[in-house]
């Protein structure tokens, strides 16, 4: 029987099977053929034990051909759910490469099971020659695997034949920047620099010191506003009006990531550095326009200058295509969500300008705040309103202020709905009088939530503690943030106990053998809501961020701050960053593809039938990581339980 099976697998069926399985699809055909010819098959009846954790030696890499394996972490004492490996999944690679060939789990046959066995020597040779193959077993949520998943998602959901948005796929700033750069000296007179700018038909010049170092930029706007507009003597040195140096972008940076940097800098041209940090070019907004046929900066400027609300809605409707184009360019997820949030910010500012023009000037300074995912700059294409308004205390003008800001908030929230941003189901909007208050009342809110914590206070931390000012006087939200930091600096035990309890008890739904729990929603079967694991990472990061006094609200920025201090183990922070980036990639790519298809509204549901083996691996590893961080957080914050 075994001989006949061995004869069967040495032919093309085994080759075709492995070719369809990640990570064997990373290997060239010649090597895969050699592995296929060396395969053997092992049979294990249901209930039999293949390996004992920490005791058994794992000699080969095993691939499930038929049936299923059950992986049990005996060291967890039954607290960790068993994992199941089904057809095409592997066991033994990480044991061989990272655990000296000792079984890291107890492995049993969940069904009558046939396994392909890849000889250890051939496995090690392939791992030594091919980094992606090696990293699949050792790196788990690492950056190279993350990039591989990104490529897979783009090819599966976003790329189509002859698609104009995919024309610039994977271009770098070094390929599209202007390399004919023009320099001036820092002590050169403004008059001479302006003449050179006009003669060379340049809108920006690079500025160098007497020692030859790059010290800044001077743009047309600098000359017009800081020199001519300010009446500055044209014989003054150009250093007095130049823009301070921007950290150069690497020439190999994807074009889409440079977009975020340029938006953050207000459209200032971006210096490009080659090997050794030498400036080799300058990237301007018009370079993006030429490279892709549309410029995100131009799109934002156009939106900011829109006069009619109807036109705001029409221009916002172009956002999914812009995001799709940037994803095809290989943009990082934090760049994408930053740009989506920037569009929301510009929309909100434009509507607030319109409302203030209609109502007249505000009686006192105020700030319009965004909350939740928009407050963290983590918006996707499926979102609703989460906002609030804070205004300066004005003794004797309470009624007039309350009336003005109530009318302002009602207008803005209604108009946001008109341009495509849905109302918040929980009514967390500035149009709700509870969330349109003077600074003193907002301080009272936060004081009560922290010092007299109740379940409501825990819910509010997930929304209100991530506030960000979008419009108005930045001094007001800054004062409120200072108040929050001061409240939390003594690390009030009851508040953090309740907050941690809510975070660690909110476990992800898991099915039998630790598989993803799926459900049926209408006509869609085997789906899960990818927003849930993303929310768990945000909650855990917020918990540790608030405990450690981190002022940043963005999840990735919080993780960076935590990794640089004593808040969380740097490796855990890195793994959470990669898990978060992967989950957000899947979420945003699925939304873009759904909106492009037009057959149903975009949402956060992912079908397990449309994800690859590699994506399934990332999902399982992400869920496992979240569970482990929840468990360690339970030990840290709930010691008495």
C-alpha positions in Angstrom: 0.0 0.0 0.0 2.7 2.5 1.0 4.8 1.6 -2.0 1.9 2.4 -4.3 1.4 5.7 -2.6 5.0 6.6 -2.9 4.9 5.8 -6.6 1.9 8.1 -6.9 3.4 11.1 -5.2 6.7 11.0 -7.2 4.8 12.1 -10.3 3.2 15.4 -11.2 0.2 15.3 -8.8 2.5 15.9 -5.8 4.3 18.7 -7.7 0.9 20.4 -8.6 -0.2 20.0 -5.0 2.8 21.7 -3.6 2.8 24.4 -6.2 -0.6 25.4 -4.9 0.5 25.5 -1.3 2.3 28.4 0.5 5.2 28.6 1.0 6.2 26.0 -1.6 4.8 28.4 -4.3 7.8 30.6 -3.4 10.2 28.0 -4.8 11.4 27.7 -8.5 10.0 24.7 -10.4 13.3 22.8 -10.5 13.7 22.7 -6.7 10.0 21.9 -6.2 10.4 19.0 -8.6 13.3 17.7 -6.7 11.3 17.9 -3.4 8.3 16.2 -5.0 10.5 13.3 -6.1 11.9 12.9 -2.6 8.5 12.9 -0.8 7.3 10.1 1.4 3.8 9.6 2.9 2.9 8.9 6.5 -0.5 7.7 7.6 -1.9 8.4 11.1 -5.2 7.1 12.3 -7.6 9.4 14.1 -6.6 10.1 17.7 -3.0 8.9 17.4 -0.2 11.1 18.8 2.5 12.1 16.3 4.7 14.3 18.6 4.9 15.2 22.3 5.6 18.8 23.1 9.2 19.4 24.3 10.1 15.6 24.0 9.7 14.4 20.4 12.3 15.0 17.7 10.9 16.4 14.5 13.0 15.1 11.6 11.1 16.3 8.6 8.7 19.0 7.4 5.2 17.6 7.3 2.4 18.8 4.9 -1.2 17.7 5.4 -2.3 15.9 2.3 -5.6 14.6 3.6 -7.3 14.8 7.0 -6.4 17.2 9.8 -3.9 17.6 12.7 -4.6 19.0 16.1 -1.9 21.1 17.8 -2.1 21.4 21.6 0.1 23.7 23.8 0.5 21.6 26.9 2.6 24.2 28.5 -0.4 26.6 28.6 -2.2 24.2 30.9 -5.3 24.0 28.9 -5.9 27.8 28.7 -4.9 28.0 25.0 -7.4 26.5 22.5 -6.1 23.7 20.3 -5.2 24.7 16.7 -6.1 22.7 13.7 -4.0 22.2 10.6 -5.9 21.2 7.5 -5.0 20.2 3.9 -2.0 22.2 2.6 -0.8 23.4 6.1 2.5 22.4 7.5 4.1 21.4 10.8 7.8 21.0 11.7 9.5 23.8 9.9 9.7 26.2 12.8 10.7 23.3 15.1 13.7 22.5 12.8 14.8 26.0 12.2 14.2 27.6 15.6 13.7 24.9 18.3 16.6 22.5 17.6 14.2 20.0 16.0 12.1 19.5 19.2 8.3 19.6 18.9 6.9 22.9 20.0 3.4 21.4 20.3 1.8 18.1 21.0 0.4 16.9 17.7 -2.5 14.5 17.2 -4.4 13.3 14.2 -7.9 14.9 14.4 -9.0 12.6 11.6 -7.5 9.7 9.6 -4.7 11.7 8.1 -2.1 11.4 5.3 1.0 13.6 5.5 3.7 14.4 2.9 7.1 14.3 4.6 9.7 16.6 3.1 13.2 15.3 4.0 15.0 17.5 6.5 18.1 18.0 4.2 16.0 19.3 1.3 13.9 21.5 3.5 17.1 23.1 5.0 18.6 23.6 1.6 15.5 25.4 0.3 15.3 27.5 3.5 19.0 28.5 3.1 18.5 29.5 -0.6 15.2 31.3 -0.4 14.6 33.9 2.2 10.8 34.1 1.8 10.5 30.3 2.2 12.7 30.5 5.4 10.8 33.5 6.8 7.5 31.8 6.4 8.5 29.4 9.2 10.5 31.7 11.4 9.3 35.3 11.0 5.6 34.8 11.2 4.3 38.4 11.3 7.5 39.8 9.8 7.9 42.6 7.3 8.9 40.4 4.3 5.8 38.2 4.8 3.7 41.3 5.2 4.9 42.6 1.9 4.2 39.3 0.3 0.6 39.4 1.6 0.3 43.0 0.3 1.3 41.9 -3.2 -1.1 39.0 -3.0 -4.0 41.3 -2.0 -3.3 43.8 -4.8 -3.1 41.1 -7.4 -6.3 39.4 -6.2 -8.6 42.2 -5.5 -7.3 45.4 -7.1 -5.4 44.7 -10.4 -7.2 44.2 -13.7 -5.9 43.9 -17.2 -5.4 47.3 -18.9 -6.3 49.1 -15.7 -4.9 52.7 -15.9 -4.5 52.8 -12.1 -2.0 50.0 -12.2 0.2 51.6 -14.8 2.7 52.9 -12.2 2.8 49.9 -10.0 5.9 49.8 -7.7 7.5 52.9 -9.0 9.9 54.7 -6.6 10.5 58.4 -6.0 14.0 58.0 -7.4 12.4 57.0 -10.7 10.0 60.0 -11.0 11.8 62.9 -9.3 13.5 65.8 -11.1 17.2 65.0 -10.9 18.3 68.3 -12.6 18.3 70.1 -9.2 19.5 73.7 -8.8 21.3 74.9 -5.7 22.0 78.2 -4.1 24.2 79.3 -1.1 22.6 80.1 2.2 24.3 83.6 2.3 23.3 84.4 -1.3 21.1 87.5 -1.7 17.4 87.0 -2.2 17.5 89.0 -5.4 20.0 86.7 -7.0 18.2 83.5 -5.9 14.9 84.9 -7.4 16.7 85.7 -10.7 18.2 82.2 -10.9 14.8 80.6 -10.1 13.2 82.5 -13.0 16.1 81.9 -15.4 16.2 78.1 -14.7 12.3 77.9 -14.6 12.3 76.3 -11.1 9.7 76.6 -8.4 12.2 75.5 -5.7 16.0 75.6 -5.1 18.0 73.6 -2.7 20.1 75.6 -0.2 23.6 74.6 0.9 25.9 76.0 3.6 29.4 77.3 3.0 30.6 73.8 4.0 28.4 72.3 1.2 25.8 70.7 3.5 22.1 70.7 2.6 20.5 73.2 5.0 17.0 73.9 3.5 14.8 74.8 0.5 13.6 78.0 -0.9 10.4 78.0 -2.9 8.4 80.5 -5.0 6.0 80.8 -2.0 8.8 81.6 0.3 10.0 84.5 -1.9 6.5 85.8 -2.5 5.2 85.6 1.1 8.4 86.0 3.3 10.4 88.3 1.1 8.2 90.3 -1.3 5.0 90.2 0.9 6.9 91.1 4.0 8.8 94.0 2.4 12.2 92.4 3.1 15.3 93.9 1.6 16.1 91.8 -1.5 19.8 92.0 -0.6 19.3 90.0 2.6 20.6 86.4 2.6 18.1 83.8 1.3 18.6 81.8 4.5 16.2 84.3 6.2 13.3 83.2 4.1 14.1 79.6 3.3 12.2 76.6 4.6 14.1 74.5 7.2 15.5 71.3 5.9 13.1 68.4 5.4 14.5 64.9 6.1 15.3 63.6 2.6 13.3 60.6 1.3 15.2 57.6 0.2 15.3 57.1 -3.6 13.8 53.6 -3.2 10.8 54.9 -1.3 7.5 53.9 -3.0 5.8 56.9 -4.7 2.7 56.5 -2.6 4.5 56.8 0.7 6.1 60.1 -0.5 2.6 61.4 -1.0 1.9 61.3 2.8 5.1 63.2 3.5 4.3 65.9 1.1 0.7 66.3 2.4 2.1 66.6 5.9 4.5 69.3 4.8 1.8 71.3 3.0 3.0 70.4 -0.5 6.7 71.5 0.0 8.9 69.7 -2.5 10.6 66.6 -1.1 14.5 66.2 -1.4 15.5 62.8 -2.5 18.6 61.1 -1.2 20.7 58.4 -3.0 23.4 56.2 -1.5 25.3 57.8 1.3 22.6 60.4 1.9 23.7 62.6 -1.0 20.8 64.7 -2.4 20.1 63.4 -6.0 16.8 65.0 -6.8 13.7 66.9 -5.8 10.1 65.6 -5.9 7.4 68.2 -6.5 3.6 67.9 -6.7 3.7 68.2 -10.5 6.0 65.1 -10.6 3.2 63.1 -9.0 0.7 64.5 -11.5 2.9 63.5 -14.5 3.7 60.1 -12.9 0.1 59.0 -12.3 -2.2 61.4 -14.1 -3.7 62.5 -10.8 -2.1 64.2 -7.8 -3.4 63.5 -4.2 -2.2 67.0 -3.3 -4.1 68.6 -6.1 -7.2 66.5 -5.1 -7.0 67.8 -1.6 -6.5 71.4 -2.7 -9.4 71.1 -5.1 -11.6 69.7 -2.2 -10.5 72.5 0.1 -11.5 75.2 -2.4 -15.0 73.7 -3.2 -17.8 76.2 -2.7 -20.9 74.1 -2.9 -21.8 71.2 -0.7 -23.0 69.1 -3.7 -19.5 69.5 -5.2 -17.9 68.3 -1.9 -20.0 65.1 -2.1 -19.0 64.6 -5.7 -15.3 65.1 -5.0 -15.3 62.8 -2.0 -16.8 60.1 -4.2 -13.4 60.0 -6.0 -11.6 58.9 -2.9 -11.9 55.1 -3.4 -10.2 55.3 -6.8 -7.4 57.5 -5.3 -6.9 54.9 -2.5 -6.9 52.1 -5.0 -4.2 53.8 -7.1 -2.1 54.4 -4.0 -2.5 50.7 -2.9 -1.4 49.6 -6.4 1.7 51.8 -5.9 2.5 49.8 -2.8 1.7 52.4 -0.2 2.1 51.4 3.5 -1.2 51.1 5.4 -0.4 54.0 7.7 0.1 56.2 4.7 -3.2 55.2 3.2 -5.2 55.7 6.4 -3.4 59.0 7.0 -4.5 60.2 3.5 -8.1 59.0 4.0 -8.2 60.9 7.2 -6.7 63.9 5.6 -9.6 63.9 3.1 -12.0 63.7 6.0 -10.2 66.6 7.7 -10.4 68.8 4.6 -14.1 68.0 4.1 -14.8 68.9 7.7 -12.8 72.1 7.6 -14.6 73.1 4.4 -18.0 72.5 5.9 -17.1 74.4 9.0 -15.9 77.4 7.0 -19.3 77.4 5.2 -21.2 77.1 8.5 -19.2 79.9 10.1 -19.8 82.1 7.1 -23.5 81.6 7.4 -23.8 82.0 11.2 -21.2 84.7 11.6 -18.1 84.7 13.7 -18.1 82.6 16.9 -18.6 84.5 20.1 -15.5 82.8 21.7 -12.7 80.6 20.5 -13.6 76.9 19.9 -12.2 73.7 18.5 -14.0 71.0 16.5 -12.7 67.5 17.6 -12.7 64.2 15.8 -12.8 61.1 17.9 -12.3 57.3 17.5 -10.6 56.1 14.3 -10.7 59.5 12.7 -9.1 61.0 15.9 -6.4 58.4 15.5 -6.0 59.1 11.8 -7.0 55.4 11.1 -10.1 55.9 8.9 -11.0 53.5 6.1 -13.7 53.9 3.5 -16.5 52.6 5.7 -17.0 55.0 8.6 -19.4 57.2 10.4 -19.3 60.4 12.4 -17.5 60.6 15.8 -17.0 64.2 16.7 -17.4 66.8 19.4 -16.9 70.5 20.0 -15.1 72.4 22.9 -15.3 76.1 23.4 -13.7 78.6 25.7 -15.5 79.4 29.0 -17.3 82.7 28.8 -18.8 83.8 32.1 -22.0 85.8 31.4 -22.3 84.5 27.8 -23.2 80.9 28.6 -26.6 81.0 26.8 -25.4 82.8 23.8 -22.4 80.5 23.4 -24.5 77.4 23.8 -27.0 78.6 21.2 -24.4 79.5 18.6 -22.4 76.3 18.9 -25.5 74.1 19.0 -26.6 75.7 15.7 -23.1 75.3 14.2 -22.8 71.7 15.3 -26.2 70.8 13.9 -25.4 72.3 10.5 -22.0 70.6 10.2 -23.2 67.1 11.3 -26.2 67.4 8.9 -24.0 68.5 6.1 -21.5 65.7 6.8 -24.4 63.3 6.4 -25.3 65.0 3.0 -21.8 64.5 1.6 -21.6 60.8 2.6 -20.5 60.5 6.2 -23.2 58.7 8.1 -24.5 59.6 11.5 -23.0 57.8 14.5 -25.4 55.1 15.8 -24.5 56.0 19.4 -25.1 59.8 18.7 -21.5 60.6 19.6 -21.6 63.8 17.6 -21.2 67.5 18.3 -24.9 67.9 17.4 -25.7 66.1 20.7 -25.7 68.8 23.4 -23.7 66.4 25.7 -20.7 66.6 23.4 -20.8 70.4 22.6 -19.6 72.0 25.8 -17.1 74.5 27.2 -13.6 73.4 28.2 -14.5 73.4 32.0 -17.3 70.9 31.4 -15.1 68.7 29.2 -12.5 68.6 32.1 -15.3 67.6 34.4 -16.3 64.7 32.1 -12.8 63.3 32.0 -12.3 63.8 35.7 -15.5 61.8 36.4 -14.6 59.0 33.9 -11.1 58.6 35.5 -11.9 59.1 39.2 -15.4 57.6 39.5 -15.1 54.9 36.8 -18.2 53.0 35.7 -18.8 50.7 32.7 -19.8 53.9 30.8 -16.4 55.4 31.5 -14.7 52.4 30.0 -16.7 52.7 26.9 -15.9 56.4 26.6 -12.1 55.7 26.7 -12.4 53.9 23.4 -14.0 57.0 21.8 -13.2 60.2 23.7 -9.6 59.6 24.8 -8.5 59.5 21.2 -9.6 63.1 20.4 -7.9 65.3 17.9 -8.4 68.9 16.9 -9.3 69.5 13.2 -10.6 73.0 13.2 -10.3 76.1 15.5 -8.1 77.1 18.4 -5.5 74.3 19.1 -4.9 75.7 22.6 -8.3 74.3 23.8 -7.6 70.6 22.9 -4.0 71.0 24.1 -5.3 72.2 27.5 -7.7 69.2 27.6 -5.0 66.7 26.7 -2.8 68.2 29.5 -5.7 67.7 31.9 -6.1 64.0 30.8 -2.3 63.3 31.2 -2.4 64.9 34.6 -5.4 62.8 35.7 -3.7 59.6 34.6 -0.2 60.3 35.8 -0.8 58.8 39.3 -2.1 55.6 37.5 -5.5 55.4 39.3 -6.0 51.8 40.2 -9.7 51.4 39.8 -9.8 53.1 36.4 -7.1 51.0 35.0 -8.5 47.9 36.6 -11.9 48.4 34.9 -10.3 49.4 31.6 -8.0 46.4 31.6 -10.9 44.1 32.5 -12.9 45.3 29.5 -9.9 45.0 27.2 -8.7 41.5 28.2 -12.2 40.0 28.6 -13.2 41.1 25.1 -11.7 38.0 23.4 -11.9 37.2 19.8 -14.5 34.6 18.7 -12.7 31.3 17.9 -14.2 28.2 16.4 -13.3 24.5 16.9 -9.6 23.9 17.2 -8.8 27.6 17.3 -10.1 28.2 13.8 -11.6 31.6 12.9 -15.2 31.7 14.0 -17.4 32.5 10.9 -21.1 33.2 10.5 -23.7 33.8 7.8 -24.8 37.3 7.1 -27.7 37.3 4.6 -26.6 35.6 1.5 -22.9 35.6 2.5 -21.6 32.5 4.2 -18.4 31.8 6.1 -17.6 35.5 6.9 -16.0 37.2 9.9 -15.8 40.9 10.8 -12.2 42.0 10.4 -12.9 45.1 12.5 -12.9 43.0 15.7 -9.2 42.0 15.7 -8.2 45.5 14.6 -10.3 47.0 17.5 -8.6 44.6 20.0 -5.1 45.8 19.0 -6.2 49.4 19.3 -7.7 48.7 22.7 -4.6 47.0 24.0 -2.3 49.7 22.6 -4.5 52.4 24.2 -4.5 50.6 27.6 -0.7 50.5 27.7 -0.3 53.9 26.1 -2.5 55.6 28.8 -0.7 53.7 31.5 2.7 54.9 30.3 1.6 58.5 29.6 1.9 58.3 25.8 0.3 61.4 24.3 0.1 60.0 20.8 -3.3 58.6 19.8 -2.5 56.9 16.5 -2.0 53.1 17.1 1.3 52.7 15.3 2.7 55.9 16.9 1.6 54.6 20.3 3.4 51.3 19.6 6.5 53.1 18.5 6.5 55.2 21.7 5.9 52.1 23.9 8.7 50.2 22.2 11.1 53.1 22.9 10.3 53.2 26.6 9.4 50.6 29.2 5.8 50.2 28.2 5.9 47.0 26.2 8.5 44.6 25.0 9.8 46.0 21.7 9.3 42.6 19.9 5.7 42.5 21.0 5.3 46.1 19.7 6.8 45.1 16.4 4.6 42.0 16.1 1.5 44.1 17.0 2.5 46.7 14.4 2.8 44.0 11.7 -0.5 42.3 12.7 -2.3 45.6 12.7 -0.8 46.6 9.3 -1.8 43.2 7.8 -5.4 43.4 9.1 -5.9 46.9 7.9 -4.5 46.0 4.5 -7.1 43.2 4.1 -9.8 45.5 5.4 -9.0 48.4 3.1 -8.3 46.3 0.0 -11.6 44.4 0.4 -13.5 47.8 0.8 -11.8 49.2 -2.3 -12.6 46.1 -4.4 -16.2 46.1 -3.2 -16.8 49.7 -4.0 -15.2 49.2 -7.4 -17.5 46.3 -8.1 -20.6 48.2 -7.2 -22.6 45.0 -6.5 -23.0 45.7 -2.8 -22.1 48.3 -0.1 -18.6 48.1 1.3 -18.3 46.7 4.8 -15.9 45.0 7.1 -16.8 41.4 6.4 -14.2 39.0 5.0 -15.1 35.6 3.6 -12.7 32.8 4.5 -13.4 31.4 1.0 -11.5 34.3 -0.6 -8.3 34.4 1.5 -5.1 32.5 0.6 -3.2 30.0 2.7 -0.6 32.8 3.5 -3.4 35.2 4.6 -5.0 32.5 6.7 -1.6 32.0 8.4 -1.4 35.7 9.1 -4.9 35.8 10.5 -4.2 32.9 12.8 -0.9 34.3 14.0 -2.6 37.7 14.5 -5.4 36.2 16.5 -2.9 34.2 18.6 -0.7 37.3 19.2 -3.8 39.3 20.4 -4.7 36.5 22.8 -1.2 36.4 24.2 -1.0 40.1 24.7 -4.4 40.0 26.4 -3.2 37.3 28.7 0.0 39.2 29.6 -2.1 42.4 30.2 -4.4 40.4 32.5 -1.4 39.4 34.6 -0.1 42.9 34.7 -3.3 44.8 35.5 -5.5 42.2 37.2 -3.1 40.6 39.6 -5.7 40.0 42.2 -8.0 38.0 39.9 
